[in-house]
């Protein structure tokens, strides 16, 4: 599901709730208004009826209806046919008292009326009084009201939505700034510590908390880095002293061949120690995320450089170097030195364990990955040992002078760069190391 | 040639001094940044070897200071911290080279010589033996005006041996010189031997003298 910004969510919710309320009002108001007017009309009709019955009582029914006439009825309406009144004699004596809609024909024109029918008994005869009021005006009013309220409300809604949006935008601006700051920070040392300008206490609190957390992370990070570089200094300086002393001994005195070899052996031991310290330091630095992955690295070029660096090792062992690179270049954001070390370690490792045949380096771009494949015809790795080759001090085929650290350093570099490693190997046939760079 | 060695580790500083004095360099020692700062202010130096991991001073500040009093001096930065940032900052401030601890004294010497050749004296940049001439600026070897086809690494190896002529260089020093500070743990293998074999073959086409002597179990020596 797509994740929405808080701002958008608020605006959407606002618009939706308003739309619901508005459509409800648009539906209910005309109905309500027409009901009220109808009720008013009915009241009016009843008042008029009261007047008429009062008149009949005081003046007598004869005043309206001529008893001798054949058509015993009375009728009156105004010019606009808005209202009419009629009295007629009826034969049955059922009591009538209703108000209803009814169409009447007056002077060949059919008009919609609200009609009050009421029966009275006068001088032994039954009469029906009907008072009507035209409702075409009511209808028209209702129609107009509907249209008007719709337009009016639409305007109101759009205005309030615009207003809401700008208010939300204004209120949430500090939050957006905080989010932006966090997004652009990939390292605590690069965090922008200037406080955010806002009058909302929650945001001030949020900003302050993030800032203080960042400070803490940064200081832990710096402590760690200082610790690593101090340890490095403490360990490598004594090594440096011993090495210089040994070199001065060789340089200044004429030693016997045997002594010379002994001193050389000691120097080699020192070198082992140095390599060990350097590799461990590099791993700590990766763990501590000290390398910044912002260099745009051309993978084919780095591989070419590694090959150049290493080709004489390959020719010294009389191996073939086969290269098959994808024709299009591939760029990956990372640290060029680390990637160089990564390829170097893998290729160097292949050379180390291959005594005849070839080393092959291929790159290939597919739909999801850029793949670097390093294959050899070396001694291979037993199947059950493959899962352990990347763990420290757990090298499956340890040769002398190998500390099992090279591959675990490579694994660290891969994890740090989000590169997947696949290993296929068959003892005595060779190994394939496949590095997959995601295309993002 | 006057060199100031700024190194807080006394034993290392004296070893460097001893080695360089044997090479007839005039060396002063500063064991603290404060001492170094004073020495820089009153003496003219050609080279300043600076360990930037000083306890009392930010080594990089010292470069800035020295540029005021000893603007002609060349800097070689020494560090055990191995931080890439330090390296970059050092070069930005005008360091001429960078060498990580632990280093070989021969390597240090060759860096000093390289800078000297590059910046002081162009005549000494060509080294003659027999009819061979090694041009360290153009980085090639010629015999009687004819260029000998050496690979990059062969050239590096041969020039290192020639510049340290009559002196034993062990396999490790040679490996370090041509491969730098890679995470190399197979320097004992025969890569150097293969290179030497190839170089000998190429030289013997012109002159059959065995210039490169093998020192059994240790390394090689270029004898003139």
Interface residues (C-beta under 8 A of the other chain):
Chain A: X229 X232 X233 X235 X236 X237 X239 X240 X241 X243 X244 X245 X247 X248 X250 X251 X252 X257 X260 X261 X264 X267 X268 X270 X271 X272 X274 X275 X278 X279 X281 X282 X309 X312 X313 X315 X316 X337 X341 X344 X345 X348 X352 X401 X402 X403 X406 X409
Chain B: X9 X11 X12 X15 X16 X18 X19 X22 X53 X80 X81 X82 X83 X84 X101 X102 X103 X104 X105 X106 X151 X153 X167 X168 X170 X172 X179 X181 X182 X183 X184 X185 X186 X187 X188 X189 X190 X191 X194 X195 X215 X216 X217 X218 X219
